[in-house]
């Protein structure tokens, strides 16, 4: 009977799926940047200063990880207040009507030891489209200061803003926008 119980316990242990651990996104060490070409003369960059969301990570099998984030559009910052206000207005983000952008992963493909392809749905201006981010794994391990498991990634993708209904001044102001994200996250202490 004891042997049967041990076999049953082992079967349950090995049959149970591995679960990813919940990580908190560190907003002070996470940035969402964007870049575009302005009339062929300059390559402008800006960022969103706020991000929140859920992040589940399985360091042993990154393909089982997932992320869902929201970005308040009002947190946009180009360093030029007049430009920020124009981008928040009806010509571009129309932040009064569409106050957040979001991304929710659907699949993570492990492309190499430090490279992932993160596929999911990006919503901007009330329009949702599939987007694939190329992700570089910066580090996985214990955080030097917090003494908890931590992870860091850089991700890039190129989107067409007109696909999301934000097409003012195309093609003079480039339709293609490069998104660059650097993210740091950690497991909360139990």
Secondary structure, DSSP 4 states (H G I P E B T S, - for coil): -HHHHHHHHHHHHHHSPP-PEEEEE-GGG-EEEEEEEETTTEEEEEEE---EEEEEE-TT-GGG-EEEEEEEGGGEE-S-HHHHHHHHSTTTT-TTT--EEEEEEEEEEEEETTEEEEEEEEEETTEEEEEEEEEEEEEEEE-TTT-SEEEEEEEEEEEEGGGGT--TTTTTB-SEEEEEEEEEEEPPP-
